Amino acid sequence: MATNLLIRYPKLLEIGHLNGHNRIKSLRGVFNRDIQDNPMFKFQRKQINPTSQDGEVPMDTLFKHLITEVRDEKTKKREFDFDRSVRLHWIKYHIDEQKKGNMMVFSCKDPNGNRTYIYDKDEKYVIILEPFRVKSEYYLLTAYYLRRRNVKKIENKYKRRLPELL
């Protein structure tokens, strides 16, 4: 489990052999290191904050969101997502802008508000930030591996991008 703390982009975390409890424990270790316990978790000098829903602890909500996806639109029930989870350590790598080539970083207006996208074209991976009420901060909304048609959605958003990052 501790070996996942040593894995770096573009390798994937090794969680397939772990039972549910140990898998969450290993992922939480990566999350705590990269996000929760990281006072320098910033994108372009803007602090990144978790979002909060239904009175839950914001970091717990964010962690659950980053390793699960909605599988039933009616109930909005979230279930474990292997593809998101094995890439959890990629978030910090991209937020720190360590990858220089084949990236699309842009903001655009969405039906749910303004969003900033960090899209790794090689790995088909996107991180979505929302500007915080204060312009000098962001909310981390989500991060995930893009499957087939979602690649086109991001490319279409890029075509509608705003002239500058929000």
N, C-alpha and C positions, 0 to 999 in steps of 0.2 A: 504494500500500500504506500509506504513512504517513497517508493521509487517513482511514483507519479509526480512528486515534488521536483524530481530531477529532469523530467521530460520537457523538452523545449519544442517550439514551433519549428517545422511543420509536422513533427511526429504527433501521434494521437495518444491520449492517456490510455493506460492498460486497466480496464475495468471489467472486461467480459468474463473473467474468471472469478470475480468476487461475488459473494452473496449480497443481498440487498442492503443489509446493515453496513457491511464493510465497504461496499461501493459508495454509499452516501458519506461515510466517514472519510474515505480517500478524497472524494470530490470536495467535501467541505474543507479539508486541509488546503487544497489548491485555491479554493474560493477565499478562504481566510487570508492566505498569504498574498494573493494578487489583488484582492478588492477590499474585503472588510477591514483588515489590519494594515492597509496601505494608505498612509496619510498623503502620499503623493499620487493618488489615483486621479489623474487629471488628463484632459485632452486639450492640447494647445493652451496650456496654462489655466484652463477652466476646471474647477473642481467638479467631480462627478458624484452624484448622490443617488441612493436607492429611492425607489418609489414606495409608497405605503398604501395598503388597501385594507379595508375592514378592520382597522385597529390592530393588525398584525405588526410584529417587529419588522421594520423595513428591510433589514438585511436578510432575514429569513424569507420574506416574500420574494426578494430579488433572487436569492439562491434557488428557491423552488422554480422560479420562472426561467432561470437560465439552464435548468436541467430537465425541464418538462415542456410539453406542448399541448395545446388544446386539440383533442381528438374528436370531440363531440360538440359541434357548434351550438346545439340546443341547450345542453347543460353547462357548457363552458368548463367541463371537467378536464383537468390537466393530468397527463400521464407521463411517466419517465420517457425521455427521448435519448436514445443511445448516441445519435449523431451530434446532438447539442453537447451532451456530457463529455464525450471524448475530446472535444475541442474547447472545453472550458478555459484552459490555460492560454488559448489564443487571444482572449479578450485583452489582457494586459499588453501582450505583444503588439497588437494593432493600436490600442489606445496610446501606447508610447511611441507610435509611428516608427517602429523599427524596420518595417518592410517599406522599401522605397519604390519598387517598380510594380507596374500592373495593378495599381490601386486606384479606386475612384472614391474621392472624399468630397461630399457635396451636401447641401441642404435643399429641401424643397417643401412646398406646401402640400400637405396631405389632408384628406377629409377630417382626420382627427387632430389636426394641428400641424405646426411646423416640426420637421424632423431633420436631423443630421445623420447621414449614412457614411459608414466606413466600409467599403466593399473591396474585398480581396478577390480579384478576378480569377487568379490562378486556382485558388482553393474553393471558390464559390461560397464565400463566407461573408456574412454581413453583421455589422453591429449598428444598432439604431439608438441614437441619443435624442433627447428632447430638450430644448433650451429651458432652463429653470426660470422661474419668475424674475430672478435677478439675472441680467444678461451675462454675468461672469461665471455661471455655473450650468451644469447639465444634469438631467436625470438619465440614468442608464435604463432604457426600456427593455431591450432584448438583444440577443446575439444568436445566430443560428446558421447552419449549413443550408444552402439553397438547393432545393430539389427542382428539377426540370423547368417547369413554367415560371417559377419564381425568379429565375435568372432574367427572363424577359421583363418582368415587373420592375426589377431594380434598374435595368437598362432604360426602361421607359421613364422612370422617375428621374434618372440622370438627364434625360433629354429636357425635362421640365425644371431643371435645377435653378436655384436662385443665383444671382451674380456673386454672392459671397456667402461664406459660412455664417450660420447664426450662432 
